[in-house]
């Protein structure tokens, strides 16, 4: 959906996308990591998010 809107508006895609690690509160990310991913936060790649 973001790609489509970016294409339609002419906005650059790289300016629209942000890694989840940079957008989510660190404490919430720790909880998600523990209960959902069962991984250390530093081991989570952007492709997995």
Backbone as XML, in Angstrom:
<?xml version="1.0"?>
<chain id="A" units="angstrom">
  <residue number="1" name="UNK">
    <atom name="N" x="0.819" y="-1.187" z="0.000"/>
    <atom name="CA" x="0.000" y="0.000" z="0.000"/>
    <atom name="C" x="0.873" y="1.265" z="0.000"/>
  </residue>
  <residue number="2" name="UNK">
    <atom name="N" x="1.933" y="1.261" z="0.790"/>
    <atom name="CA" x="2.831" y="2.414" z="0.827"/>
    <atom name="C" x="3.503" y="2.602" z="-0.522"/>
  </residue>
  <residue number="3" name="UNK">
    <atom name="N" x="3.911" y="1.500" z="-1.144"/>
    <atom name="CA" x="4.549" y="1.592" z="-2.461"/>
    <atom name="C" x="3.589" y="2.195" z="-3.486"/>
  </residue>
  <residue number="4" name="UNK">
    <atom name="N" x="2.344" y="1.772" z="-3.458"/>
    <atom name="CA" x="1.354" y="2.271" z="-4.411"/>
    <atom name="C" x="1.119" y="3.765" z="-4.202"/>
  </residue>
  <residue number="5" name="UNK">
    <atom name="N" x="0.931" y="4.179" z="-2.954"/>
    <atom name="CA" x="0.705" y="5.603" z="-2.683"/>
    <atom name="C" x="1.916" y="6.427" z="-3.077"/>
  </residue>
  <residue number="6" name="UNK">
    <atom name="N" x="3.105" y="5.896" z="-2.825"/>
    <atom name="CA" x="4.331" y="6.599" z="-3.179"/>
    <atom name="C" x="4.432" y="6.773" z="-4.692"/>
  </residue>
  <residue number="7" name="UNK">
    <atom name="N" x="4.093" y="5.725" z="-5.431"/>
    <atom name="CA" x="4.127" y="5.779" z="-6.891"/>
    <atom name="C" x="3.109" y="6.782" z="-7.417"/>
  </residue>
  <residue number="8" name="UNK">
    <atom name="N" x="1.905" y="6.756" z="-6.862"/>
    <atom name="CA" x="0.845" y="7.655" z="-7.326"/>
    <atom name="C" x="1.148" y="9.115" z="-7.015"/>
  </residue>
  <residue number="9" name="UNK">
    <atom name="N" x="1.751" y="9.377" z="-5.852"/>
    <atom name="CA" x="2.009" y="10.758" z="-5.456"/>
    <atom name="C" x="3.337" y="11.293" z="-5.987"/>
  </residue>
  <residue number="10" name="UNK">
    <atom name="N" x="4.204" y="10.381" z="-6.459"/>
    <atom name="CA" x="5.510" y="10.796" z="-6.949"/>
    <atom name="C" x="6.538" y="10.958" z="-5.840"/>
  </residue>
  <residue number="11" name="UNK">
    <atom name="N" x="6.153" y="10.613" z="-4.612"/>
    <atom name="CA" x="7.068" y="10.701" z="-3.480"/>
    <atom name="C" x="8.091" y="9.571" z="-3.549"/>
  </residue>
  <residue number="12" name="UNK">
    <atom name="N" x="9.305" y="9.840" z="-3.097"/>
    <atom name="CA" x="10.340" y="8.805" z="-3.080"/>
    <atom name="C" x="9.999" y="7.753" z="-2.035"/>
  </residue>
  <residue number="13" name="UNK">
    <atom name="N" x="10.115" y="6.494" z="-2.410"/>
    <atom name="CA" x="9.770" y="5.392" z="-1.520"/>
    <atom name="C" x="10.691" y="5.332" z="-0.307"/>
  </residue>
  <residue number="14" name="UNK">
    <atom name="N" x="11.982" y="5.568" z="-0.494"/>
    <atom name="CA" x="12.908" y="5.470" z="0.640"/>
    <atom name="C" x="12.632" y="6.521" z="1.710"/>
  </residue>
  <residue number="15" name="UNK">
    <atom name="N" x="11.959" y="7.588" z="1.362"/>
    <atom name="CA" x="11.569" y="8.597" z="2.343"/>
    <atom name="C" x="10.307" y="8.229" z="3.092"/>
  </residue>
  <residue number="16" name="UNK">
    <atom name="N" x="9.590" y="7.241" z="2.598"/>
    <atom name="CA" x="8.330" y="6.823" z="3.205"/>
    <atom name="C" x="8.479" y="5.631" z="4.136"/>
  </residue>
  <residue number="17" name="UNK">
    <atom name="N" x="9.518" y="4.851" z="3.936"/>
    <atom name="CA" x="9.699" y="3.635" z="4.720"/>
    <atom name="C" x="10.727" y="3.848" z="5.823"/>
  </residue>
  <residue number="18" name="UNK">
    <atom name="N" x="10.415" y="3.337" z="6.997"/>
    <atom name="CA" x="11.322" y="3.421" z="8.135"/>
    <atom name="C" x="11.400" y="2.050" z="8.793"/>
  </residue>
  <residue number="19" name="UNK">
    <atom name="N" x="12.565" y="1.651" z="9.264"/>
    <atom name="CA" x="12.673" y="0.361" z="9.941"/>
    <atom name="C" x="11.816" y="0.335" z="11.204"/>
  </residue>
  <residue number="20" name="UNK">
    <atom name="N" x="11.260" y="-0.807" z="11.503"/>
    <atom name="CA" x="10.422" y="-0.951" z="12.690"/>
    <atom name="C" x="11.213" y="-0.612" z="13.946"/>
  </residue>
  <residue number="21" name="UNK">
    <atom name="N" x="12.482" y="-1.003" z="13.978"/>
    <atom name="CA" x="13.306" y="-0.724" z="15.152"/>
    <atom name="C" x="13.364" y="0.772" z="15.460"/>
  </residue>
  <residue number="22" name="UNK">
    <atom name="N" x="13.293" y="1.610" z="14.442"/>
    <atom name="CA" x="13.376" y="3.049" z="14.634"/>
    <atom name="C" x="12.021" y="3.676" z="14.934"/>
  </residue>
  <residue number="23" name="UNK">
    <atom name="N" x="10.934" y="2.953" z="14.694"/>
    <atom name="CA" x="9.591" y="3.506" z="14.832"/>
    <atom name="C" x="8.857" y="3.057" z="16.089"/>
  </residue>
  <residue number="24" name="UNK">
    <atom name="N" x="9.324" y="1.995" z="16.721"/>
    <atom name="CA" x="8.625" y="1.424" z="17.868"/>
    <atom name="C" x="9.384" y="1.760" z="19.144"/>
  </residue>
  <residue number="25" name="UNK">
    <atom name="N" x="8.637" y="2.084" z="20.192"/>
    <atom name="CA" x="9.212" y="2.346" z="21.502"/>
    <atom name="C" x="10.105" y="1.168" z="21.912"/>
  </residue>
  <residue number="26" name="UNK">
    <atom name="N" x="11.325" y="1.422" z="22.370"/>
    <atom name="CA" x="12.243" y="0.331" z="22.706"/>
    <atom name="C" x="11.681" y="-0.673" z="23.715"/>
  </residue>
  <residue number="27" name="UNK">
    <atom name="N" x="10.927" y="-0.197" z="24.704"/>
    <atom name="CA" x="10.345" y="-1.121" z="25.688"/>
    <atom name="C" x="9.309" y="-2.030" z="25.034"/>
  </residue>
  <residue number="28" name="UNK">
    <atom name="N" x="8.496" y="-1.471" z="24.161"/>
    <atom name="CA" x="7.500" y="-2.268" z="23.446"/>
    <atom name="C" x="8.192" y="-3.265" z="22.517"/>
  </residue>
  <residue number="29" name="UNK">
    <atom name="N" x="9.269" y="-2.843" z="21.890"/>
    <atom name="CA" x="10.021" y="-3.733" z="21.011"/>
    <atom name="C" x="10.582" y="-4.927" z="21.788"/>
  </residue>
  <residue number="30" name="UNK">
    <atom name="N" x="11.042" y="-4.686" z="23.013"/>
    <atom name="CA" x="11.532" y="-5.782" z="23.854"/>
    <atom name="C" x="10.421" y="-6.789" z="24.139"/>
  </residue>
  <residue number="31" name="UNK">
    <atom name="N" x="9.220" y="-6.304" z="24.430"/>
    <atom name="CA" x="8.082" y="-7.187" z="24.706"/>
    <atom name="C" x="7.714" y="-7.979" z="23.459"/>
  </residue>
  <residue number="32" name="UNK">
    <atom name="N" x="7.637" y="-7.308" z="22.319"/>
    <atom name="CA" x="7.326" y="-7.993" z="21.064"/>
    <atom name="C" x="8.387" y="-9.037" z="20.740"/>
  </residue>
  <residue number="33" name="UNK">
    <atom name="N" x="9.623" y="-8.662" z="20.937"/>
    <atom name="CA" x="10.713" y="-9.580" z="20.666"/>
    <atom name="C" x="10.590" y="-10.833" z="21.517"/>
  </residue>
  <residue number="34" name="UNK">
    <atom name="N" x="10.302" y="-10.662" z="22.788"/>
    <atom name="CA" x="10.250" y="-11.797" z="23.699"/>
    <atom name="C" x="9.059" y="-12.711" z="23.416"/>
  </residue>
  <residue number="35" name="UNK">
    <atom name="N" x="7.872" y="-12.126" z="23.261"/>
    <atom name="CA" x="6.667" y="-12.943" z="23.140"/>
    <atom name="C" x="6.357" y="-13.401" z="21.718"/>
  </residue>
  <residue number="36" name="UNK">
    <atom name="N" x="6.706" y="-12.606" z="20.736"/>
    <atom name="CA" x="6.353" y="-12.940" z="19.356"/>
    <atom name="C" x="7.509" y="-13.559" z="18.575"/>
  </residue>
  <residue number="37" name="UNK">
    <atom name="N" x="8.661" y="-12.948" z="18.639"/>
    <atom name="CA" x="9.787" y="-13.372" z="17.812"/>
    <atom name="C" x="10.714" y="-14.349" z="18.524"/>
  </residue>
  <residue number="38" name="UNK">
    <atom name="N" x="10.734" y="-14.289" z="19.849"/>
    <atom name="CA" x="11.626" y="-15.132" z="20.660"/>
    <atom name="C" x="13.083" y="-14.978" z="20.212"/>
  </residue>
  <residue number="39" name="UNK">
    <atom name="N" x="13.460" y="-13.720" z="19.965"/>
    <atom name="CA" x="14.825" y="-13.410" z="19.535"/>
    <atom name="C" x="15.328" y="-12.180" z="20.272"/>
  </residue>
  <residue number="40" name="UNK">
    <atom name="N" x="16.638" y="-12.011" z="20.267"/>
    <atom name="CA" x="17.253" y="-10.794" z="20.774"/>
    <atom name="C" x="16.975" y="-9.695" z="19.753"/>
  </residue>
  <residue number="41" name="UNK">
    <atom name="N" x="16.655" y="-8.498" z="20.219"/>
    <atom name="CA" x="16.286" y="-7.397" z="19.323"/>
    <atom name="C" x="17.345" y="-7.160" z="18.255"/>
  </residue>
  <residue number="42" name="UNK">
    <atom name="N" x="18.614" y="-7.185" z="18.622"/>
    <atom name="CA" x="19.685" y="-6.936" z="17.652"/>
    <atom name="C" x="19.761" y="-8.009" z="16.575"/>
  </residue>
  <residue number="43" name="UNK">
    <atom name="N" x="19.183" y="-9.183" z="16.832"/>
    <atom name="CA" x="19.223" y="-10.280" z="15.863"/>
    <atom name="C" x="18.078" y="-10.214" z="14.854"/>
  </residue>
  <residue number="44" name="UNK">
    <atom name="N" x="17.114" y="-9.317" z="15.081"/>
    <atom name="CA" x="15.965" y="-9.198" z="14.186"/>
    <atom name="C" x="16.346" y="-8.329" z="12.998"/>
  </residue>
  <residue number="45" name="UNK">
    <atom name="N" x="16.169" y="-8.852" z="11.804"/>
    <atom name="CA" x="16.479" y="-8.117" z="10.582"/>
    <atom name="C" x="15.240" y="-7.390" z="10.093"/>
  </residue>
  <residue number="46" name="UNK">
    <atom name="N" x="15.412" y="-6.308" z="9.345"/>
    <atom name="CA" x="14.276" y="-5.564" z="8.805"/>
    <atom name="C" x="13.401" y="-6.436" z="7.917"/>
  </residue>
  <residue number="47" name="UNK">
    <atom name="N" x="13.978" y="-7.415" z="7.240"/>
    <atom name="CA" x="13.210" y="-8.286" z="6.353"/>
    <atom name="C" x="12.217" y="-9.141" z="7.134"/>
  </residue>
  <residue number="48" name="UNK">
    <atom name="N" x="12.490" y="-9.388" z="8.407"/>
    <atom name="CA" x="11.623" y="-10.223" z="9.228"/>
    <atom name="C" x="10.458" y="-9.437" z="9.810"/>
  </residue>
  <residue number="49" name="UNK">
    <atom name="N" x="10.512" y="-8.122" z="9.763"/>
    <atom name="CA" x="9.521" y="-7.314" z="10.446"/>
    <atom name="C" x="8.327" y="-7.095" z="9.618"/>
  </residue>
</chain>
